[in-house]
Amino acid sequence: MSKPNRCAIKGCKQRGEWAELCFMARAAARGMSVTRPHGDSASYDVGIEHNGRYVRVQVKSTTFQRNGSYTCNIISKTGVHYLPGKLDVFAVYLVPIDLWYIIPFEVAAHNKSLNLTPYDGHKFAQYIEAWHLLRGDEGR
């Protein structure tokens, strides 16, 4: 069986919905309970519950890469910054390399976009596959 083409989904909305499903599957595989708000009007995409702790997650994805760095917009569809108190974490999926960044809201909120370069020592390196942040674990 051949490996699926992770870049086959070209439409932004459809790719975003697919990325949300990928995120939910990864979180569930790590033992977290996954919820999804009804409708499209919530300020977050996915809720994660683990040991009584609830985390509101905004899922983003990108396929745009230049010089080893991936760029992902973290503003709303209408170009507005997400508001404090409305979500807790950005989960950013780098589609071509099948890699997740789990970034606390307060770390990224002042940005319109993030430049993510997946190597040690990069500004956001500590958030690569940082699923422990959703569980509330201090360690990995």
N, CA, C and O atoms as CSV, one atom per row, in Angstrom:
chain,resi,resn,atom,element,x,y,z
A,1,MET,N,N,0.845,-1.177,0.000
A,1,MET,CA,C,0.000,0.000,0.000
A,1,MET,C,C,0.889,1.239,0.000
A,1,MET,O,O,1.855,1.311,0.761
A,2,SER,N,N,0.575,2.196,-0.834
A,2,SER,CA,C,1.390,3.404,-0.923
A,2,SER,C,C,1.017,4.397,0.173
A,2,SER,O,O,-0.100,4.398,0.690
A,3,LYS,N,N,1.982,5.234,0.507
A,3,LYS,CA,C,1.772,6.268,1.521
A,3,LYS,C,C,0.869,7.359,0.937
A,3,LYS,O,O,1.083,7.789,-0.196
A,4,PRO,N,N,-0.147,7.817,1.702
A,4,PRO,CA,C,-1.035,8.851,1.162
A,4,PRO,C,C,-0.291,10.160,0.947
A,4,PRO,O,O,0.654,10.472,1.671
A,5,ASN,N,N,-0.721,10.921,-0.047
A,5,ASN,CA,C,-0.156,12.236,-0.326
A,5,ASN,C,C,-0.762,13.220,0.660
A,5,ASN,O,O,-1.938,13.562,0.536
A,6,ARG,N,N,-0.001,13.678,1.624
A,6,ARG,CA,C,-0.509,14.551,2.674
A,6,ARG,C,C,-0.818,15.956,2.161
A,6,ARG,O,O,-1.407,16.753,2.892
A,7,CYS,N,N,-0.444,16.275,0.950
A,7,CYS,CA,C,-0.688,17.613,0.395
A,7,CYS,C,C,-1.796,17.601,-0.645
A,7,CYS,O,O,-1.962,18.585,-1.366
A,8,ALA,N,N,-2.561,16.516,-0.747
A,8,ALA,CA,C,-3.576,16.389,-1.786
A,8,ALA,C,C,-4.755,17.330,-1.571
A,8,ALA,O,O,-5.448,17.659,-2.533
A,9,ILE,N,N,-5.001,17.765,-0.362
A,9,ILE,CA,C,-6.137,18.637,-0.069
A,9,ILE,C,C,-5.693,20.079,-0.265
A,9,ILE,O,O,-4.861,20.580,0.491
A,10,LYS,N,N,-6.235,20.742,-1.261
A,10,LYS,CA,C,-5.776,22.079,-1.621
A,10,LYS,C,C,-6.630,23.190,-1.024
A,10,LYS,O,O,-6.102,24.259,-0.718
A,11,GLY,N,N,-7.925,22.975,-0.849
A,11,GLY,CA,C,-8.798,24.020,-0.319
A,11,GLY,C,C,-8.541,24.268,1.155
A,11,GLY,O,O,-8.412,23.322,1.932
A,12,CYS,N,N,-8.466,25.535,1.547
A,12,CYS,CA,C,-8.131,25.886,2.935
A,12,CYS,C,C,-9.138,25.326,3.934
A,12,CYS,O,O,-8.739,24.745,4.943
A,13,LYS,N,N,-10.422,25.487,3.677
A,13,LYS,CA,C,-11.434,25.025,4.625
A,13,LYS,C,C,-11.409,23.504,4.742
A,13,LYS,O,O,-11.437,22.958,5.845
A,14,GLN,N,N,-11.357,22.830,3.605
A,14,GLN,CA,C,-11.322,21.373,3.628
A,14,GLN,C,C,-10.056,20.860,4.314
A,14,GLN,O,O,-10.121,19.907,5.090
A,15,ARG,N,N,-8.894,21.488,4.035
A,15,ARG,CA,C,-7.656,21.067,4.687
A,15,ARG,C,C,-7.716,21.335,6.185
A,15,ARG,O,O,-7.212,20.540,6.978
A,16,GLY,N,N,-8.333,22.456,6.581
A,16,GLY,CA,C,-8.483,22.758,7.996
A,16,GLY,C,C,-9.331,21.722,8.718
A,16,GLY,O,O,-8.998,21.310,9.829
A,17,GLU,N,N,-10.420,21.300,8.097
A,17,GLU,CA,C,-11.274,20.268,8.692
A,17,GLU,C,C,-10.522,18.947,8.804
A,17,GLU,O,O,-10.642,18.233,9.800
A,18,TRP,N,N,-9.745,18.631,7.769
A,18,TRP,CA,C,-8.940,17.412,7.792
A,18,TRP,C,C,-7.894,17.480,8.910
A,18,TRP,O,O,-7.684,16.501,9.625
A,19,ALA,N,N,-7.240,18.636,9.058
A,19,ALA,CA,C,-6.226,18.800,10.109
A,19,ALA,C,C,-6.859,18.651,11.496
A,19,ALA,O,O,-6.246,18.077,12.395
A,20,GLU,N,N,-8.069,19.158,11.674
A,20,GLU,CA,C,-8.764,18.993,12.956
A,20,GLU,C,C,-8.991,17.512,13.253
A,20,GLU,O,O,-8.797,17.070,14.385
A,21,LEU,N,N,-9.398,16.749,12.249
A,21,LEU,CA,C,-9.583,15.304,12.435
A,21,LEU,C,C,-8.265,14.616,12.767
A,21,LEU,O,O,-8.219,13.746,13.637
A,22,CYS,N,N,-7.193,15.004,12.076
A,22,CYS,CA,C,-5.873,14.437,12.368
A,22,CYS,C,C,-5.459,14.743,13.803
A,22,CYS,O,O,-4.933,13.877,14.503
A,23,PHE,N,N,-5.699,15.984,14.237
A,23,PHE,CA,C,-5.366,16.378,15.600
A,23,PHE,C,C,-6.152,15.544,16.616
A,23,PHE,O,O,-5.590,15.030,17.583
A,24,MET,N,N,-7.453,15.422,16.381
A,24,MET,CA,C,-8.288,14.667,17.317
A,24,MET,C,C,-7.841,13.213,17.412
A,24,MET,O,O,-7.823,12.639,18.501
A,25,ALA,N,N,-7.476,12.607,16.269
A,25,ALA,CA,C,-6.998,11.225,16.282
A,25,ALA,C,C,-5.693,11.099,17.054
A,25,ALA,O,O,-5.520,10.152,17.822
A,26,ARG,N,N,-4.772,12.041,16.864
A,26,ARG,CA,C,-3.492,11.989,17.588
A,26,ARG,C,C,-3.699,12.154,19.086
A,26,ARG,O,O,-3.085,11.442,19.881
A,27,ALA,N,N,-4.561,13.088,19.477
A,27,ALA,CA,C,-4.820,13.313,20.907
A,27,ALA,C,C,-5.482,12.086,21.527
A,27,ALA,O,O,-5.103,11.662,22.619
A,28,ALA,N,N,-6.468,11.512,20.836
A,28,ALA,CA,C,-7.150,10.322,21.355
A,28,ALA,C,C,-6.182,9.149,21.484
A,28,ALA,O,O,-6.268,8.372,22.435
A,29,ALA,N,N,-5.268,9.021,20.533
A,29,ALA,CA,C,-4.276,7.943,20.585
A,29,ALA,C,C,-3.333,8.094,21.778
A,29,ALA,O,O,-2.695,7.128,22.196
A,30,ARG,N,N,-3.247,9.308,22.322
A,30,ARG,CA,C,-2.408,9.567,23.493
A,30,ARG,C,C,-3.218,9.526,24.796
A,30,ARG,O,O,-2.737,9.954,25.845
A,31,GLY,N,N,-4.438,9.014,24.722
A,31,GLY,CA,C,-5.243,8.803,25.922
A,31,GLY,C,C,-6.052,9.998,26.386
A,31,GLY,O,O,-6.564,9.996,27.506
A,32,MET,N,N,-6.178,11.013,25.556
A,32,MET,CA,C,-6.958,12.191,25.931
A,32,MET,C,C,-8.372,12.086,25.378
A,32,MET,O,O,-8.585,11.533,24.299
A,33,SER,N,N,-9.337,12.619,26.121
A,33,SER,CA,C,-10.713,12.679,25.641
A,33,SER,C,C,-10.858,13.902,24.754
A,33,SER,O,O,-10.390,14.991,25.088
A,34,VAL,N,N,-11.507,13.708,23.630
A,34,VAL,CA,C,-11.639,14.758,22.627
A,34,VAL,C,C,-13.100,15.176,22.505
A,34,VAL,O,O,-13.991,14.332,22.416
A,35,THR,N,N,-13.337,16.488,22.502
A,35,THR,CA,C,-14.680,17.011,22.265
A,35,THR,C,C,-14.606,18.043,21.153
A,35,THR,O,O,-13.547,18.591,20.846
A,36,ARG,N,N,-15.752,18.286,20.569
A,36,ARG,CA,C,-15.819,19.272,19.486
A,36,ARG,C,C,-17.046,20.126,19.714
A,36,ARG,O,O,-18.143,19.597,19.892
A,37,PRO,N,N,-16.879,21.451,19.711
A,37,PRO,CA,C,-18.040,22.309,19.899
A,37,PRO,C,C,-19.023,22.151,18.741
A,37,PRO,O,O,-18.618,21.927,17.600
A,38,HIS,N,N,-20.299,22.267,19.039
A,38,HIS,CA,C,-21.321,22.183,18.000
A,38,HIS,C,C,-21.292,23.442,17.141
A,38,HIS,O,O,-21.216,24.552,17.667
A,39,GLY,N,N,-21.352,23.273,15.833
A,39,GLY,CA,C,-21.390,24.409,14.931
A,39,GLY,C,C,-20.019,25.002,14.655
A,39,GLY,O,O,-18.987,24.435,15.014
A,40,ASP,N,N,-20.038,26.165,14.004
A,40,ASP,CA,C,-18.805,26.834,13.586
A,40,ASP,C,C,-18.542,28.130,14.337
A,40,ASP,O,O,-17.633,28.874,13.970
A,41,SER,N,N,-19.308,28.415,15.372
A,41,SER,CA,C,-19.213,29.740,15.998
A,41,SER,C,C,-18.394,29.777,17.286
A,41,SER,O,O,-18.230,30.847,17.871
A,42,ALA,N,N,-17.879,28.640,17.740
A,42,ALA,CA,C,-17.059,28.631,18.948
A,42,ALA,C,C,-15.715,29.298,18.664
A,42,ALA,O,O,-15.295,29.399,17.511
A,43,SER,N,N,-15.057,29.743,19.707
A,43,SER,CA,C,-13.763,30.423,19.556
A,43,SER,C,C,-12.603,29.440,19.468
A,43,SER,O,O,-11.449,29.859,19.370
A,44,TYR,N,N,-12.884,28.158,19.502
A,44,TYR,CA,C,-11.845,27.138,19.380
A,44,TYR,C,C,-12.410,25.970,18.571
A,44,TYR,O,O,-13.621,25.861,18.379
A,45,ASP,N,N,-11.512,25.099,18.100
A,45,ASP,CA,C,-11.913,23.985,17.240
A,45,ASP,C,C,-12.169,22.688,17.991
A,45,ASP,O,O,-13.106,21.956,17.673
A,46,VAL,N,N,-11.334,22.402,18.992
A,46,VAL,CA,C,-11.373,21.118,19.675
A,46,VAL,C,C,-11.148,21.337,21.163
A,46,VAL,O,O,-10.359,22.193,21.565
A,47,GLY,N,N,-11.848,20.558,21.973
A,47,GLY,CA,C,-11.601,20.548,23.415
A,47,GLY,C,C,-10.915,19.247,23.792
A,47,GLY,O,O,-11.248,18.181,23.273
A,48,ILE,N,N,-9.957,19.345,24.696
A,48,ILE,CA,C,-9.240,18.177,25.198
A,48,ILE,C,C,-9.467,18.099,26.700
A,48,ILE,O,O,-9.251,19.072,27.423
A,49,GLU,N,N,-9.905,16.933,27.163
A,49,GLU,CA,C,-10.084,16.716,28.605
A,49,GLU,C,C,-9.161,15.582,29.020
A,49,GLU,O,O,-9.133,14.517,28.405
A,50,HIS,N,N,-8.409,15.840,30.077
A,50,HIS,CA,C,-7.523,14.817,30.614
A,50,HIS,C,C,-7.425,15.007,32.116
A,50,HIS,O,O,-6.991,16.057,32.590
A,51,ASN,N,N,-7.827,13.990,32.862
A,51,ASN,CA,C,-7.795,14.030,34.331
A,51,ASN,C,C,-8.480,15.272,34.897
A,51,ASN,O,O,-7.964,15.903,35.820
A,52,GLY,N,N,-9.630,15.617,34.352
A,52,GLY,CA,C,-10.411,16.738,34.865
A,52,GLY,C,C,-9.973,18.107,34.374
A,52,GLY,O,O,-10.576,19.113,34.747
A,53,ARG,N,N,-8.966,18.166,33.565
A,53,ARG,CA,C,-8.469,19.434,33.016
A,53,ARG,C,C,-9.002,19.584,31.592
A,53,ARG,O,O,-8.942,18.640,30.805
A,54,TYR,N,N,-9.520,20.761,31.261
A,54,TYR,CA,C,-10.076,21.013,29.929
A,54,TYR,C,C,-9.243,22.084,29.228
A,54,TYR,O,O,-8.977,23.145,29.792
A,55,VAL,N,N,-8.835,21.794,27.995
A,55,VAL,CA,C,-8.006,22.708,27.211
A,55,VAL,C,C,-8.715,22.994,25.891
A,55,VAL,O,O,-9.142,22.073,25.194
A,56,ARG,N,N,-8.839,24.282,25.552
A,56,ARG,CA,C,-9.460,24.704,24.286
A,56,ARG,C,C,-8.365,24.903,23.249
A,56,ARG,O,O,-7.420,25.663,23.463
A,57,VAL,N,N,-8.504,24.208,22.117
A,57,VAL,CA,C,-7.452,24.157,21.111
A,57,VAL,C,C,-7.930,24.751,19.784
A,57,VAL,O,O,-9.005,24.414,19.288
A,58,GLN,N,N,-7.117,25.631,19.228
A,58,GLN,CA,C,-7.339,26.148,17.878
A,58,GLN,C,C,-6.354,25.427,16.965
A,58,GLN,O,O,-5.141,25.564,17.120
A,59,VAL,N,N,-6.876,24.667,16.021
A,59,VAL,CA,C,-6.033,23.875,15.127
A,59,VAL,C,C,-5.727,24.677,13.864
A,59,VAL,O,O,-6.622,25.240,13.235
A,60,LYS,N,N,-4.465,24.715,13.514
A,60,LYS,CA,C,-4.003,25.377,12.298
A,60,LYS,C,C,-3.137,24.389,11.527
A,60,LYS,O,O,-2.582,23.458,12.110
A,61,SER,N,N,-3.022,24.592,10.221
A,61,SER,CA,C,-2.145,23.733,9.428
A,61,SER,C,C,-1.502,24.572,8.336
A,61,SER,O,O,-2.010,25.627,7.953
A,62,THR,N,N,-0.380,24.079,7.849
A,62,THR,CA,C,0.298,24.767,6.750
A,62,THR,C,C,1.014,23.771,5.860
A,62,THR,O,O,1.476,22.720,6.305
A,63,THR,N,N,1.092,24.133,4.596
A,63,THR,CA,C,1.907,23.405,3.635
A,63,THR,C,C,2.974,24.331,3.058
A,63,THR,O,O,3.805,23.906,2.255
A,64,PHE,N,N,2.947,25.609,3.475
A,64,PHE,CA,C,3.858,26.613,2.910
A,64,PHE,C,C,5.227,26.542,3.569
A,64,PHE,O,O,5.358,26.734,4.777
A,65,GLN,N,N,6.230,26.267,2.770
A,65,GLN,CA,C,7.588,26.122,3.278
A,65,GLN,C,C,8.547,26.869,2.372
A,65,GLN,O,O,8.437,26.826,1.147
A,66,ARG,N,N,9.499,27.559,3.006
A,66,ARG,CA,C,10.547,28.262,2.267
A,66,ARG,C,C,11.819,28.212,3.108
A,66,ARG,O,O,11.808,28.556,4.290
A,67,ASN,N,N,12.901,27.785,2.491
A,67,ASN,CA,C,14.215,27.734,3.150
A,67,ASN,C,C,14.184,26.976,4.474
A,67,ASN,O,O,14.821,27.394,5.442
A,68,GLY,N,N,13.457,25.879,4.523
A,68,GLY,CA,C,13.410,25.044,5.719
A,68,GLY,C,C,12.486,25.526,6.810
A,68,GLY,O,O,12.401,24.897,7.865
A,69,SER,N,N,11.789,26.632,6.585
A,69,SER,CA,C,10.883,27.191,7.584
A,69,SER,C,C,9.449,27.147,7.051
A,69,SER,O,O,9.202,27.436,5.880
A,70,TYR,N,N,8.522,26.787,7.916
A,70,TYR,CA,C,7.109,26.726,7.561
A,70,TYR,C,C,6.405,27.939,8.162
A,70,TYR,O,O,6.651,28.301,9.312
A,71,THR,N,N,5.535,28.560,7.381
A,71,THR,CA,C,4.791,29.724,7.846
A,71,THR,C,C,3.328,29.359,8.006
A,71,THR,O,O,2.726,28.741,7.127
A,72,CYS,N,N,2.762,29.752,9.144
A,72,CYS,CA,C,1.363,29.476,9.432
A,72,CYS,C,C,0.704,30.713,10.019
A,72,CYS,O,O,1.187,31.265,11.007
A,73,ASN,N,N,-0.384,31.146,9.426
A,73,ASN,CA,C,-1.156,32.265,9.976
A,73,ASN,C,C,-1.904,31.804,11.221
A,73,ASN,O,O,-2.493,30.723,11.237
A,74,ILE,N,N,-1.878,32.621,12.251
A,74,ILE,CA,C,-2.621,32.277,13.470
A,74,ILE,C,C,-3.599,33.392,13.835
A,74,ILE,O,O,-3.815,33.699,15.007
A,75,ILE,N,N,-4.173,33.976,12.812
A,75,ILE,CA,C,-5.260,34.925,13.015
A,75,ILE,C,C,-6.533,34.255,12.513
A,75,ILE,O,O,-6.475,33.245,11.811
A,76,SER,N,N,-7.669,34.811,12.870
A,76,SER,CA,C,-8.931,34.205,12.458
A,76,SER,C,C,-9.136,34.314,10.955
A,76,SER,O,O,-8.374,34.989,10.263
A,77,LYS,N,N,-10.160,33.650,10.459
A,77,LYS,CA,C,-10.470,33.681,9.026
A,77,LYS,C,C,-10.681,35.101,8.520
A,77,LYS,O,O,-10.430,35.396,7.352
A,78,THR,N,N,-11.143,35.977,9.405
A,78,THR,CA,C,-11.416,37.368,9.015
A,78,THR,C,C,-10.223,38.289,9.263
A,78,THR,O,O,-10.343,39.504,9.104
A,79,GLY,N,N,-9.061,37.727,9.654
A,79,GLY,CA,C,-7.860,38.529,9.852
A,79,GLY,C,C,-7.739,39.162,11.221
A,79,GLY,O,O,-6.934,40.074,11.413
A,80,VAL,N,N,-8.526,38.693,12.177
A,80,VAL,CA,C,-8.527,39.253,13.523
A,80,VAL,C,C,-7.765,38.323,14.463
A,80,VAL,O,O,-7.851,37.099,14.354
A,81,HIS,N,N,-7.019,38.924,15.386
A,81,HIS,CA,C,-6.320,38.129,16.407
A,81,HIS,C,C,-7.337,37.404,17.293
A,81,HIS,O,O,-8.419,37.921,17.568
A,82,TYR,N,N,-6.974,36.210,17.728
A,82,TYR,CA,C,-7.797,35.500,18.699
A,82,TYR,C,C,-7.681,36.228,20.039
A,82,TYR,O,O,-6.630,36.778,20.369
A,83,LEU,N,N,-8.759,36.225,20.796
A,83,LEU,CA,C,-8.796,36.982,22.047
A,83,LEU,C,C,-8.365,36.137,23.242
A,83,LEU,O,O,-8.660,34.944,23.304
A,84,PRO,N,N,-7.664,36.764,24.193
A,84,PRO,CA,C,-7.290,36.049,25.419
A,84,PRO,C,C,-8.541,35.532,26.132
A,84,PRO,O,O,-9.584,36.186,26.128
A,85,GLY,N,N,-8.424,34.363,26.739
A,85,GLY,CA,C,-9.534,33.781,27.477
A,85,GLY,C,C,-10.493,32.984,26.612
A,85,GLY,O,O,-11.427,32.376,27.133
A,86,LYS,N,N,-10.284,32.973,25.302
A,86,LYS,CA,C,-11.184,32.253,24.393
A,86,LYS,C,C,-10.619,30.913,23.940
A,86,LYS,O,O,-11.373,30.038,23.513
A,87,LEU,N,N,-9.302,30.742,24.028
A,87,LEU,CA,C,-8.664,29.470,23.727
A,87,LEU,C,C,-7.371,29.387,24.524
A,87,LEU,O,O,-6.865,30.393,25.023
A,88,ASP,N,N,-6.848,28.177,24.634
A,88,ASP,CA,C,-5.677,27.945,25.479
A,88,ASP,C,C,-4.410,27.604,24.701
A,88,ASP,O,O,-3.304,27.936,25.126
A,89,VAL,N,N,-4.580,26.937,23.558
A,89,VAL,CA,C,-3.435,26.388,22.838
A,89,VAL,C,C,-3.680,26.460,21.332
A,89,VAL,O,O,-4.802,26.274,20.861
A,90,PHE,N,N,-2.603,26.734,20.585
A,90,PHE,CA,C,-2.624,26.548,19.142
A,90,PHE,C,C,-1.949,25.209,18.855
A,90,PHE,O,O,-0.857,24.939,19.355
A,91,ALA,N,N,-2.598,24.375,18.051
A,91,ALA,CA,C,-1.981,23.148,17.554
A,91,ALA,C,C,-1.736,23.381,16.070
A,91,ALA,O,O,-2.684,23.504,15.294
A,92,VAL,N,N,-0.473,23.440,15.672
A,92,VAL,CA,C,-0.115,23.767,14.295
A,92,VAL,C,C,0.485,22.530,13.638
A,92,VAL,O,O,1.471,21.966,14.112
A,93,TYR,N,N,-0.134,22.129,12.539
A,93,TYR,CA,C,0.281,20.928,11.820
A,93,TYR,C,C,1.095,21.309,10.595
A,93,TYR,O,O,0.605,22.017,9.715
A,94,LEU,N,N,2.341,20.840,10.534
A,94,LEU,CA,C,3.174,21.009,9.344
A,94,LEU,C,C,2.911,19.794,8.461
A,94,LEU,O,O,3.524,18.740,8.630
A,95,VAL,N,N,2.007,19.957,7.536
A,95,VAL,CA,C,1.475,18.844,6.757
A,95,VAL,C,C,2.543,18.060,6.010
A,95,VAL,O,O,2.562,16.834,6.118
A,96,PRO,N,N,3.438,18.705,5.253
A,96,PRO,CA,C,4.387,17.922,4.449
A,96,PRO,C,C,5.312,17.004,5.258
A,96,PRO,O,O,5.774,15.984,4.746
A,97,ILE,N,N,5.580,17.363,6.513
A,97,ILE,CA,C,6.496,16.533,7.312
A,97,ILE,C,C,5.801,15.838,8.477
A,97,ILE,O,O,6.461,15.230,9.321
A,98,ASP,N,N,4.459,15.923,8.528
A,98,ASP,CA,C,3.667,15.213,9.529
A,98,ASP,C,C,4.162,15.503,10.952
A,98,ASP,O,O,4.473,14.591,11.717
A,99,LEU,N,N,4.227,16.799,11.284
A,99,LEU,CA,C,4.762,17.236,12.573
A,99,LEU,C,C,3.819,18.249,13.211
A,99,LEU,O,O,3.292,19.132,12.534
A,100,TRP,N,N,3.611,18.113,14.516
A,100,TRP,CA,C,2.729,19.018,15.261
A,100,TRP,C,C,3.532,19.905,16.207
A,100,TRP,O,O,4.489,19.460,16.841
A,101,TYR,N,N,3.127,21.152,16.287
A,101,TYR,CA,C,3.566,22.075,17.323
A,101,TYR,C,C,2.370,22.310,18.225
A,101,TYR,O,O,1.276,22.596,17.738
A,102,ILE,N,N,2.557,22.194,19.521
A,102,ILE,CA,C,1.524,22.492,20.508
A,102,ILE,C,C,2.030,23.720,21.266
A,102,ILE,O,O,2.922,23.615,22.108
A,103,ILE,N,N,1.449,24.894,20.957
A,103,ILE,CA,C,1.982,26.164,21.445
A,103,ILE,C,C,0.953,26.871,22.321
A,103,ILE,O,O,-0.159,27.136,21.864
A,104,PRO,N,N,1.301,27.182,23.568
A,104,PRO,CA,C,0.365,27.910,24.435
A,104,PRO,C,C,-0.064,29.239,23.811
A,104,PRO,O,O,0.732,29.916,23.161
A,105,PHE,N,N,-1.309,29.594,24.015
A,105,PHE,CA,C,-1.875,30.818,23.451
A,105,PHE,C,C,-1.005,32.031,23.755
A,105,PHE,O,O,-0.697,32.823,22.865
A,106,GLU,N,N,-0.612,32.171,25.019
A,106,GLU,CA,C,0.118,33.382,25.423
A,106,GLU,C,C,1.485,33.498,24.747
A,106,GLU,O,O,2.023,34.600,24.645
A,107,VAL,N,N,2.045,32.404,24.292
A,107,VAL,CA,C,3.335,32.431,23.604
A,107,VAL,C,C,3.189,32.976,22.188
A,107,VAL,O,O,4.075,33.671,21.691
A,108,ALA,N,N,2.069,32.661,21.540
A,108,ALA,CA,C,1.898,32.998,20.124
A,108,ALA,C,C,0.911,34.122,19.850
A,108,ALA,O,O,0.878,34.637,18.733
A,109,ALA,N,N,0.120,34.515,20.813
A,109,ALA,CA,C,-1.028,35.394,20.580
A,109,ALA,C,C,-0.692,36.732,19.943
A,109,ALA,O,O,-1.514,37.270,19.200
A,110,HIS,N,N,0.460,37.278,20.201
A,110,HIS,CA,C,0.797,38.598,19.662
A,110,HIS,C,C,1.228,38.554,18.193
A,110,HIS,O,O,1.441,39.601,17.582
A,111,ASN,N,N,1.357,37.364,17.627
A,111,ASN,CA,C,1.779,37.189,16.231
A,111,ASN,C,C,0.584,37.070,15.292
A,111,ASN,O,O,-0.492,36.627,15.694
A,112,LYS,N,N,0.783,37.466,14.048
A,112,LYS,CA,C,-0.205,37.194,13.004
A,112,LYS,C,C,0.113,35.865,12.324
A,112,LYS,O,O,-0.778,35.169,11.838
A,113,SER,N,N,1.390,35.531,12.300
A,113,SER,CA,C,1.814,34.262,11.730
A,113,SER,C,C,3.034,33.770,12.506
A,113,SER,O,O,3.697,34.528,13.214
A,114,LEU,N,N,3.302,32.490,12.349
A,114,LEU,CA,C,4.461,31.881,12.990
A,114,LEU,C,C,5.370,31.312,11.919
A,114,LEU,O,O,4.905,30.704,10.955
A,115,ASN,N,N,6.677,31.512,12.092
A,115,ASN,CA,C,7.672,30.855,11.255
A,115,ASN,C,C,8.251,29.723,12.085
A,115,ASN,O,O,8.916,29.948,13.096
A,116,LEU,N,N,7.989,28.516,11.644
A,116,LEU,CA,C,8.363,27.331,12.407
A,116,LEU,C,C,9.438,26.561,11.646
A,116,LEU,O,O,9.224,26.107,10.522
A,117,THR,N,N,10.595,26.425,12.283
A,117,THR,CA,C,11.723,25.722,11.693
A,117,THR,C,C,12.048,24.550,12.606
A,117,THR,O,O,12.651,24.731,13.664
A,118,PRO,N,N,11.654,23.354,12.202
A,118,PRO,CA,C,11.751,22.195,13.102
A,118,PRO,C,C,13.161,21.652,13.308
A,118,PRO,O,O,13.537,20.625,12.744
A,119,TYR,N,N,13.928,22.364,14.125
A,119,TYR,CA,C,15.219,21.840,14.553
A,119,TYR,C,C,15.511,22.353,15.960
A,119,TYR,O,O,14.959,23.368,16.385
A,120,ASP,N,N,16.380,21.646,16.678
A,120,ASP,CA,C,16.736,22.040,18.038
A,120,ASP,C,C,17.339,23.436,18.040
A,120,ASP,O,O,18.114,23.798,17.155
A,121,GLY,N,N,16.969,24.209,19.048
A,121,GLY,CA,C,17.507,25.546,19.195
A,121,GLY,C,C,16.655,26.626,18.555
A,121,GLY,O,O,16.883,27.811,18.798
A,122,HIS,N,N,15.678,26.245,17.744
A,122,HIS,CA,C,14.794,27.230,17.140
A,122,HIS,C,C,13.865,27.796,18.205
A,122,HIS,O,O,13.600,27.142,19.213
A,123,LYS,N,N,13.375,29.001,17.986
A,123,LYS,CA,C,12.532,29.716,18.942
A,123,LYS,C,C,11.382,28.873,19.502
A,123,LYS,O,O,11.087,28.952,20.694
A,124,PHE,N,N,10.738,28.075,18.664
A,124,PHE,CA,C,9.582,27.289,19.108
A,124,PHE,C,C,9.890,25.798,19.257
A,124,PHE,O,O,8.967,24.988,19.352
A,125,ALA,N,N,11.158,25.426,19.280
A,125,ALA,CA,C,11.542,24.010,19.316
A,125,ALA,C,C,10.948,23.258,20.505
A,125,ALA,O,O,10.628,22.075,20.387
A,126,GLN,N,N,10.798,23.922,21.637
A,126,GLN,CA,C,10.262,23.226,22.822
A,126,GLN,C,C,8.801,22.815,22.664
A,126,GLN,O,O,8.281,22.038,23.464
A,127,TYR,N,N,8.141,23.338,21.631
A,127,TYR,CA,C,6.724,23.030,21.413
A,127,TYR,C,C,6.498,21.970,20.342
A,127,TYR,O,O,5.353,21.654,20.021
A,128,ILE,N,N,7.576,21.416,19.783
A,128,ILE,CA,C,7.442,20.342,18.801
A,128,ILE,C,C,6.890,19.106,19.511
A,128,ILE,O,O,7.471,18.615,20.479
A,129,GLU,N,N,5.756,18.616,19.009
A,129,GLU,CA,C,5.099,17.421,19.552
A,129,GLU,C,C,4.939,17.515,21.077
A,129,GLU,O,O,5.108,16.517,21.778
A,130,ALA,N,N,4.621,18.686,21.581
A,130,ALA,CA,C,4.512,18.929,23.032
A,130,ALA,C,C,3.116,18.563,23.549
A,130,ALA,O,O,2.426,19.389,24.147
A,131,TRP,N,N,2.721,17.329,23.312
A,131,TRP,CA,C,1.397,16.843,23.717
A,131,TRP,C,C,1.227,16.895,25.235
A,131,TRP,O,O,0.102,16.969,25.729
A,132,HIS,N,N,2.322,16.857,25.966
A,132,HIS,CA,C,2.250,16.920,27.424
A,132,HIS,C,C,1.584,18.207,27.906
A,132,HIS,O,O,1.012,18.232,28.995
A,133,LEU,N,N,1.651,19.268,27.115
A,133,LEU,CA,C,1.010,20.527,27.500
A,133,LEU,C,C,-0.507,20.400,27.539
A,133,LEU,O,O,-1.167,21.121,28.288
A,134,LEU,N,N,-1.064,19.503,26.751
A,134,LEU,CA,C,-2.505,19.283,26.745
A,134,LEU,C,C,-2.938,18.453,27.943
A,134,LEU,O,O,-4.054,18.605,28.439
A,135,ARG,N,N,-2.064,17.584,28.403
A,135,ARG,CA,C,-2.369,16.747,29.561
A,135,ARG,C,C,-2.110,17.469,30.883
A,135,ARG,O,O,-2.598,17.054,31.935
A,136,GLY,N,N,-1.343,18.548,30.817
A,136,GLY,CA,C,-0.977,19.250,32.041
A,136,GLY,C,C,0.258,18.660,32.698
A,136,GLY,O,O,0.587,19.004,33.834
A,137,ASP,N,N,0.944,17.770,31.986
A,137,ASP,CA,C,2.175,17.171,32.507
A,137,ASP,C,C,3.300,18.184,32.405
A,137,ASP,O,O,3.367,18.946,31.441
A,138,GLU,N,N,4.163,18.196,33.371
A,138,GLU,CA,C,5.327,19.077,33.324
A,138,GLU,C,C,6.386,18.517,32.391
A,138,GLU,O,O,7.010,19.265,31.639
A,139,GLY,N,N,6.593,17.212,32.435
A,139,GLY,CA,C,7.615,16.589,31.588
A,139,GLY,C,C,6.996,16.079,30.305
A,139,GLY,O,O,5.799,16.241,30.067
A,140,ARG,N,N,7.825,15.461,29.481
A,140,ARG,CA,C,7.342,14.919,28.217
A,140,ARG,C,C,6.907,13.519,28.451
A,140,ARG,O,O,6.457,12.849,27.521
